[in-house]
Amino acid sequence: MSKLREELLAKTAGVRSTAERTPDASRRAARTETAPGMAGALAVAQLRVQELEASGANSELPISEIVPNPWQPRRIFSEEKLAELAESIRETGLLQPIVVRRAESGYQIIAGERRWRAHKLLNMETIKTVVVECSDQDMSVLALVENISRDDLTDYEISVSLRASEQEFPNRTRLAEAVGLSRRGLYKYMAFGGLPDFITRDLDLNPTLLGSNAADAIVTSLKKHGDEGIKAAQDLWSDLVAGSLDQSKFAGAVGALVARRGSRATATDRKIEKFFSGSAQAGSITKDVNGFTVKIKAGILSDVQEARIRQVISELFTGDPS
């Protein structure tokens, strides 16, 4: 286990969830709550970046040879904020170099992707860097704690980061402790991994479509309804994307559509045959997906007829099953 992860786990191991420590359940609206230990985890990550900077070598590298952190979950960067940062760099220059590590082809960003993107907006060819040695484990955790702490990061993006970093921890309990999440909160983020491909493809393009609560509810609904649930979700998904179906109601809408289709199928497959005693209807035989039902009106059968029916049923369903 890397030094950074040891520090993260030590820093947050005894932290209780937000729900246990504070009465304010709306601290982060529409998001699974994070524990106060997240601030500690972020502080440790920032210290680690400072350690890397102190041990690295200053350099000026071509923009074209640098790529983002491969564990970077963020899909959306505010164009307005990037433009503001670019204008600041144009006026005053880059005050703090970005931190990178060597990769098989070029360099990967450890810290400073927004500064790198701002340089690209300015069509600058080079950027000031600090080149350091950094393991895959540290790269994944640094991306995780830096991004999960930001309020503008979507639940889907947090989920991507958590799932990418999961292998760096012995189990999900320790992962939850390290980032200040309750175990239930962590599993809600992980629910995104159970969504069908047609949903995750759209989330990659627009991660604001679903929050973790909605994703968790959808996965539960799809597990309950199976293939019919998948079909219903496919038919309803475009309504959610268009904004005509609220994400909080999507799972319920899937269940309702499956039920309606099941009712229609049952009605279509039902066959009813009536039988008569003279000119009066004596009863009916109904066959559908739920079973085979014989109904006989009260007072129609004599004792002898009832005895014969019982005998026939007994002969059909008793005896050697082979």
C-alpha positions in Angstrom: 0.0 0.0 0.0 1.3 3.4 -1.0 2.3 6.0 1.6 -0.6 8.3 0.4 -3.2 5.6 0.9 -1.9 4.7 4.3 -2.2 8.4 5.3 -5.7 8.7 3.8 -6.9 5.6 5.6 -5.3 6.7 8.9 -6.8 10.2 8.5 -10.3 9.0 7.9 -10.6 5.5 9.6 -12.5 6.8 12.7 -14.7 9.2 10.9 -18.5 8.7 11.3 -20.9 9.5 8.6 -22.4 13.0 8.2 -25.8 11.7 9.3 -24.3 10.6 12.6 -22.4 13.8 13.3 -24.7 16.6 12.0 -28.5 17.1 11.9 -28.4 18.9 8.6 -29.4 16.4 6.0 -29.4 18.9 3.2 -25.7 19.8 3.4 -25.2 18.7 -0.2 -28.6 18.8 -1.9 -29.4 15.9 -4.2 -26.2 14.1 -3.5 -25.2 11.2 -1.3 -23.6 12.8 1.8 -19.9 12.7 2.4 -18.4 12.6 5.8 -16.3 15.5 7.3 -13.3 13.2 6.8 -13.4 14.2 3.1 -11.7 17.5 4.1 -9.0 15.5 5.8 -8.5 13.3 2.8 -8.3 16.3 0.5 -5.7 17.9 2.8 -3.6 14.8 2.7 -3.8 14.7 -1.1 -2.7 18.4 -1.3 0.2 17.7 1.0 1.2 14.8 -1.2 1.2 17.0 -4.3 3.4 19.5 -2.4 5.8 16.7 -1.6 5.9 15.6 -5.2 6.5 19.2 -6.3 9.4 19.6 -3.9 11.0 16.4 -5.2 10.5 17.0 -8.9 12.4 18.7 -11.6 11.2 22.0 -13.1 10.8 22.0 -16.9 9.0 23.6 -19.8 7.2 21.0 -21.9 5.3 21.0 -25.1 1.5 21.1 -24.6 1.1 18.4 -27.2 3.1 15.9 -25.2 0.9 16.1 -22.1 -2.3 14.2 -21.5 -4.8 14.3 -18.5 -4.6 11.9 -15.6 -6.1 8.6 -16.9 -8.1 8.4 -13.7 -9.6 11.8 -14.2 -13.4 11.3 -14.0 -14.5 14.8 -15.0 -16.5 15.0 -18.2 -17.5 18.6 -18.1 -15.2 21.6 -17.7 -16.8 25.0 -17.4 -15.9 26.9 -20.6 -16.6 30.2 -18.8 -14.2 29.4 -15.9 -11.6 28.1 -18.3 -11.9 31.3 -20.3 -11.4 33.4 -17.1 -8.4 31.3 -16.1 -6.9 31.7 -19.6 -7.3 35.5 -19.5 -5.6 35.5 -16.1 -2.7 33.5 -17.5 -2.5 35.8 -20.5 -2.2 38.8 -18.2 0.0 37.6 -15.4 1.5 34.3 -16.7 1.3 30.9 -15.0 2.0 31.4 -11.3 2.1 27.7 -10.4 3.5 25.0 -12.7 1.4 21.9 -13.3 2.6 18.6 -11.9 3.2 15.7 -14.4 4.8 12.3 -14.5 6.5 10.5 -17.4 4.4 8.0 -19.3 5.1 5.6 -22.1 4.5 8.4 -24.7 4.8 11.8 -23.2 3.5 12.9 -19.8 0.4 12.6 -17.7 -1.0 15.3 -15.5 -1.1 14.7 -11.8 -2.3 18.2 -10.8 -3.2 21.2 -12.9 -5.4 20.0 -15.7 -7.5 23.3 -15.8 -4.2 25.3 -16.2 -3.2 23.0 -19.0 -6.6 23.4 -20.8 -6.4 27.1 -20.4 -3.0 27.1 -22.1 -4.6 25.2 -25.0 -7.3 27.8 -25.3 -4.5 30.4 -25.6 -2.8 28.3 -28.3 0.4 28.3 -26.3 2.9 25.7 -27.3 4.6 25.0 -24.0 3.7 25.1 -20.3 5.7 25.2 -17.1 5.8 21.8 -15.3 7.3 19.9 -12.4 8.2 16.4 -13.5 7.9 13.9 -10.7 7.9 10.1 -10.0 4.4 9.0 -9.1 2.8 5.5 -8.9 -0.4 4.4 -10.5 -1.9 4.0 -7.0 -1.1 7.6 -6.0 -2.4 8.9 -9.3 -5.8 7.2 -8.9 -6.2 8.3 -5.3 -5.1 11.9 -6.0 -7.7 12.1 -8.8 -10.3 10.6 -6.5 -10.0 12.8 -3.5 -9.4 16.0 -5.5 -12.5 15.5 -7.6 -15.0 14.0 -5.1 -14.6 17.0 -2.9 -15.9 19.5 -5.5 -19.6 20.4 -5.4 -19.7 20.9 -9.2 -18.7 17.3 -9.9 -21.7 15.1 -10.8 -22.6 11.9 -9.1 -21.8 10.0 -12.3 -18.3 11.5 -12.5 -17.7 10.6 -8.8 -18.9 7.1 -9.5 -16.4 6.8 -12.4 -13.6 7.9 -10.1 -14.6 5.6 -7.3 -14.8 2.6 -9.6 -11.5 3.4 -11.2 -9.8 3.6 -7.8 -11.6 0.6 -6.2 -8.8 -1.8 -7.0 -6.4 0.2 -4.9 -8.2 -0.7 -1.7 -8.6 -4.1 0.0 -12.4 -3.7 0.1 -15.2 -1.2 -0.4 -15.4 -0.6 3.3 -11.9 0.9 3.4 -12.6 2.8 0.2 -15.7 4.4 1.8 -13.6 5.3 4.9 -10.9 6.8 2.8 -13.1 9.2 1.0 -15.5 10.0 3.9 -18.6 8.2 2.5 -21.0 6.0 4.4 -21.1 2.4 3.1 -24.6 3.0 1.8 -23.5 6.2 0.1 -20.7 4.4 -1.6 -23.0 1.7 -2.9 -25.3 4.3 -4.3 -22.4 5.7 -6.4 -21.4 2.2 -7.4 -25.0 1.6 -8.7 -24.0 3.5 -11.9 -22.0 0.4 -12.8 -25.1 -1.7 -13.0 -26.9 0.6 -15.5 -27.3 -0.7 -19.1 -25.0 0.5 -21.8 -27.6 2.8 -23.6 -27.8 4.8 -20.4 -24.1 5.0 -19.6 -23.3 6.1 -23.1 -25.5 9.1 -22.7 -24.1 9.8 -19.2 -20.6 9.9 -20.7 -21.9 12.8 -22.8 -24.1 14.4 -20.2 -23.3 13.2 -16.7 -26.0 15.5 -15.2 -28.8 13.3 -16.4 -28.8 11.0 -13.3 -28.0 11.4 -9.6 -26.9 8.5 -7.5 -30.3 8.1 -5.8 -32.0 7.8 -9.2 -29.3 5.4 -10.5 -29.7 3.2 -7.5 -33.5 3.1 -7.9 -33.2 2.3 -11.6 -30.8 -0.6 -11.0 -33.1 -2.1 -8.4 -36.1 -1.8 -10.7 -34.2 -3.4 -13.6 -33.2 -6.3 -11.4 -36.8 -6.8 -10.3 -38.3 -6.7 -13.8 -35.5 -8.4 -15.8 -35.6 -8.2 -19.6 -39.0 -6.6 -19.6 -37.6 -3.8 -17.4 -34.8 -3.2 -19.8 -37.2 -2.9 -22.7 -39.4 -0.5 -20.8 -36.3 1.6 -19.7 -35.2 1.8 -23.4 -38.6 3.1 -24.4 -38.7 5.7 -21.6 -35.1 6.8 -21.6 -35.5 9.4 -24.4 -38.2 11.1 -22.3 -35.7 11.5 -19.4 -33.0 12.8 -21.8 -35.5 15.3 -23.3 -36.5 16.5 -19.8 -40.1 15.4 -20.0 -39.6 12.6 -17.4 -38.0 13.5 -14.0 -35.1 11.2 -13.1 -36.7 10.6 -9.6 -39.7 9.1 -11.3 -38.0 7.0 -13.9 -37.7 3.8 -11.9 -41.4 4.0 -11.0 -42.3 4.6 -14.6 -40.4 1.5 -15.7 -42.3 -0.6 -13.2 -45.6 0.9 -14.3 -44.9 0.3 -18.0 -43.9 -3.3 -17.4 -47.2 -3.8 -15.4 -49.3 -2.3 -18.2 -47.7 -4.4 -20.9 -48.1 -7.5 -18.7 -51.8 -6.7 -18.3 -52.3 -6.3 -22.0 -50.4 -9.5 -22.8 -52.6 -11.4 -20.3 -55.8 -10.0 -21.8 -54.6 -10.8 -25.3 -53.7 -14.4 -24.4 -56.8 -15.1 -22.4 -59.3 -17.6 -23.9 -62.7 -18.1 -22.4 -65.1 -20.9 -23.4 -68.6 -21.0 -22.0 -70.7 -24.2 -21.6 -74.4 -24.6 -21.1 -77.0 -26.7 -19.4 -79.9 -26.6 -21.8 -80.2 -23.0 -22.8 -78.8 -21.6 -19.6 -75.0 -20.9 -19.1 -73.7 -23.3 -16.6 -70.1 -22.0 -16.3 -66.9 -21.2 -18.2 -63.4 -22.4 -18.8 -60.7 -19.7 -18.8 -57.1 -20.3 -20.0 -54.4 -17.6 -19.8 -50.8 -17.1 -18.8 -51.8 -17.5 -15.1 -53.5 -20.8 -15.4 -56.5 -22.9 -16.4 -59.7 -22.2 -14.5 -63.1 -23.9 -14.6 -66.0 -22.1 -13.1 -69.4 -23.7 -12.5 -72.4 -21.8 -11.3 -73.8 -22.7 -7.9 -76.8 -25.1 -8.0 -76.0 -26.4 -11.4 -74.3 -29.7 -10.4 -76.0 -32.6 -8.9 -74.2 -34.6 -6.2 -73.5 -37.3 -8.8 -72.0 -34.8 -11.3 -69.8 -33.3 -8.6 -68.6 -36.7 -7.6 -67.7 -37.5 -11.2 -65.8 -34.3 -11.6 -63.8 -34.9 -8.4 -63.0 -38.4 -9.6 -61.7 -37.1 -13.0 -59.5 -34.6 -11.2 -58.2 -37.3 -8.9 -57.4 -39.6 -11.8 -55.5 -36.7 -13.6 -53.3 -35.6 -10.7 -52.7 -38.8 -8.7 -50.9 -42.0 -9.4 -47.4 -42.6 -10.8 -46.0 -39.2 -11.9 -43.7 -40.9 -14.4 
